[in-house]
Structures are given as structure tokens and as C-alpha cells.
């Protein structure tokens, strides 16, 4: 539970637009999701969605089957408050991705920007992978953003696991076929540079 307490304290102590991973618009994620050509009713999960603006934009684009999972209730509360009445169109899960059991074949798209790299223990990464492989439909898509090797070794006071492309592919497993990748520099609201590795995979179990 220490992990949950950490993130609840983070979201309770700072405005969401001052958090290290904040971006006013997740342009790369939005562009990649759009090019997948998903139907508006295809189920999407944003893991670690927190107070991210991605959900606002997906709802505006007409996506109607969205699940947001985050470990911190204050993060979800911030997003619900910002969405107002639109929040009723979203399925909310307050849970640790390494502890919850997600349903089988539930999602066509799994999006994760800045959760996976906080899992520094092998057992947590394996539990994440188990959920990913269970919940993503065959032929479905994974869009994931992690710290690249050039990024700092810590974020939000916690150590992170940094990934180059080979390590990420090895960690996720052979079921995930790489479709595209790119690096992107993120500058935090405090001015710290963090290099991200973005990848899109197709799930082919």
C-alpha cells in the first residue's frame, strides 16, 4: 500500500498541471490512436490515466467506451471534476495495475504513458504483463510511453526503470509485434528534461 499512499500524496499536494509528467495535450498518443482507425465504440483503457487530458480529447473525438485506471483516488477525482457531466460516460477503476485482475479480452487498445517505468521489480512487471495479455484482445493495440535511457533515474521521488527499444521488446514478450516507435523529449513544468520512448505494438498471442 505504500505505492498507493505515495501517489495519493502526490496528487493531493500539487495542482495537476504542476506534476512532472503533465502535458496540456498528449499529441503523440492522440495522433497514433487516430491512425489506428478504431471505431468509436471500441473499448479503450488508459492505465495510469490520473488527471491526464487524454480522456477529455478522446471523449471530444467521439470515443464512447473508455476505462481509466489509476492507483490514486485523488487523481481520478481531479479528472472527474474537470470532465463534469462527461465523467458518467467513463468507467473508473481505482486500483494498482499489479494487483487487480482485469477481465479477459476486454480492450482493443491499452494506453500507458508513464506507469510501466515505475515498476522496478520483476514481479510487478510480470503482473502488469499478465494483465496486459489477459485484457487485450488478440489483434489489439498497445501504445506505451516509458523513460528512455537518456532520462533521469528518478521521477516524482521514485526510481524508474529506463528502457531502450530492445529491452522494452524483451520485457513485454514475443506476443507484442512492434509497429512504430519514436523518442520524444518531455520538459516538466519545473523545467526538467525527460526523454521518453514511445512505442506502438500489435498483440499477436
C-alpha positions in Angstrom: 0.0 0.0 0.0 3.0 2.3 0.2 2.8 2.8 -3.5 -0.8 4.0 -3.3 -0.1 6.3 -0.4 2.8 7.9 -2.3 0.6 8.7 -5.4 -2.3 9.9 -3.3 0.0 12.3 -1.5 1.5 13.5 -4.8 -1.9 14.3 -6.3 -3.2 15.8 -3.1 -0.2 18.2 -2.7 0.2 19.7 -6.2 -2.1 21.0 -8.9 -2.3 18.5 -11.7 -0.6 20.9 -14.2 2.5 21.1 -12.0 3.1 17.4 -11.9 6.2 16.2 -13.7 4.5 14.2 -16.4 1.9 16.8 -17.2 1.3 17.9 -20.8 -1.6 20.1 -21.8 -2.2 17.7 -24.8 -0.8 14.3 -25.4 -0.3 14.9 -29.1 1.7 11.8 -29.9 -0.8 9.5 -28.2 -3.8 11.2 -29.9 -2.2 11.0 -33.4 -1.3 7.4 -33.0 -4.7 6.4 -31.7 -6.4 8.3 -34.5 -4.3 6.4 -37.2 -5.4 3.0 -35.7 -8.8 3.6 -37.2 -10.7 2.3 -34.2 -14.4 2.6 -34.2 -15.9 5.0 -31.6 -17.3 2.1 -29.6 -14.1 0.1 -29.4 -13.1 -0.4 -25.8 -10.0 1.6 -24.7 -8.2 1.6 -21.3 -5.8 4.3 -20.1 -3.6 2.8 -17.4 -2.4 5.4 -15.0 -4.8 7.9 -16.6 -4.7 10.1 -13.5 -5.6 13.6 -14.3 -4.4 13.3 -17.9 -6.1 15.4 -20.6 -6.1 12.4 -22.9 -9.6 11.4 -21.8 -11.0 14.8 -22.4 -9.7 14.6 -26.0 -10.9 11.1 -26.6 -14.4 11.9 -25.5 -14.4 15.0 -27.7 -13.3 12.7 -30.6 -16.4 10.5 -30.0 -14.9 7.5 -28.3 -17.6 6.1 -26.1 -16.1 3.0 -24.3 -13.3 4.3 -22.2 -11.9 2.9 -19.0 -9.5 4.9 -16.8 -7.4 3.0 -14.2 -5.3 4.8 -11.6 -3.9 3.8 -8.2 -4.7 7.2 -6.7 -8.3 8.2 -5.9 -7.4 11.9 -5.8 -6.1 11.7 -9.4 -9.4 10.2 -10.6 -11.4 12.8 -8.6 -9.5 15.6 -10.3 -10.3 14.2 -13.7 -13.9 13.6 -12.9 -14.3 17.1 -11.6 -12.8 18.5 -14.8 -15.0 16.4 -17.1 -18.2 17.3 -15.2 -21.2 15.5 -16.7 -19.0 13.8 -19.2 -17.5 11.7 -16.4 -20.5 9.5 -16.4 -19.5 8.2 -19.8 -16.2 6.8 -18.4 -15.6 3.5 -16.5 -13.4 4.3 -13.5 -11.1 1.9 -11.8 -9.2 2.9 -8.7 -6.6 0.1 -8.5 -3.0 -1.0 -8.6 -2.3 -2.5 -12.1 -0.1 -5.1 -10.4 -2.9 -6.3 -8.0 -6.2 -6.0 -9.9 -7.3 -8.9 -12.2 -8.7 -7.3 -15.4 -11.3 -9.2 -17.4 -10.3 -11.3 -20.5 -10.3 -9.8 -24.0 -11.8 -6.6 -22.6 -9.9 -3.9 -24.6 -9.0 -3.1 -28.2 -6.4 -0.5 -27.1 -4.2 -0.3 -24.0 -2.6 3.1 -23.4 0.1 3.7 -20.8 2.1 6.8 -20.6 4.4 6.9 -17.6 3.2 3.9 -15.5 5.3 1.0 -16.6 8.7 2.6 -15.9 7.8 2.9 -12.2 7.6 -0.9 -11.9 11.2 -1.5 -10.9 10.7 -5.0 -9.5 10.5 -8.0 -11.8 7.4 -9.5 -10.1 5.5 -6.2 -10.6 6.4 -6.1 -14.3 5.3 -9.7 -14.7 1.9 -9.0 -13.0 1.5 -6.0 -15.3 2.2 -8.2 -18.3 -0.2 -10.8 -17.2 -3.0 -8.3 -17.0 -2.0 -6.8 -20.4 -2.0 -10.2 -22.1 -5.3 -11.2 -20.4 -7.2 -8.0 -21.0 -6.0 -7.0 -24.5 -7.9 -8.6 -27.4 -5.9 -10.6 -30.0 -5.0 -8.2 -32.7 -5.4 -5.3 -30.3 -3.0 -2.4 -29.8 -0.6 -1.3 -27.1 0.6 2.3 -27.0 3.2 2.8 -24.3 5.5 5.6 -23.2 8.4 4.9 -20.9 11.6 6.7 -19.8 14.4 6.2 -22.3 18.0 5.6 -21.2 18.8 9.3 -21.5 16.0 10.2 -19.0 16.8 10.8 -15.3 17.0 7.8 -13.0 14.1 9.1 -10.8 10.7 10.7 -11.2 8.4 12.1 -8.5 10.9 10.9 -5.9 10.9 7.3 -7.0 13.4 5.3 -9.0 12.4 4.3 -12.5 13.3 1.5 -15.0 14.6 3.1 -18.2 14.1 1.3 -21.5 15.8 1.2 -24.8 13.8 -0.5 -27.6 15.4 -3.9 -27.3 14.8 -4.1 -23.5 11.2 -3.0 -23.8 10.5 -5.6 -26.5 12.2 -8.3 -24.4 10.2 -7.3 -21.3 6.8 -7.2 -23.0 7.4 -10.5 -24.7 7.2 -12.0 -28.2 3.4 -11.7 -28.3 3.8 -8.0 -29.0 4.8 -7.0 -32.5 6.4 -3.6 -32.8 4.6 -1.3 -35.3 6.4 2.0 -34.7 8.5 3.8 -32.2 10.0 7.2 -31.6 11.7 9.2 -28.9 10.2 12.4 -27.6 11.7 15.0 -25.2 9.3 16.0 -22.4 10.0 19.0 -20.4 8.4 19.0 -17.0 6.5 22.1 -15.6 9.6 22.6 -13.5 11.9 22.6 -16.5 13.5 19.1 -16.2 14.1 17.3 -19.4 12.9 13.7 -19.7 13.4 11.7 -22.8 10.6 9.3 -23.5 10.4 6.2 -25.7 7.0 5.8 -27.3 6.1 2.5 -28.9 3.0 1.0 -30.6 2.7 -2.8 -30.5 0.1 -5.2 -32.0 -0.9 -8.0 -29.7 -0.5 -11.3 -31.6 -0.6 -14.2 -29.0 
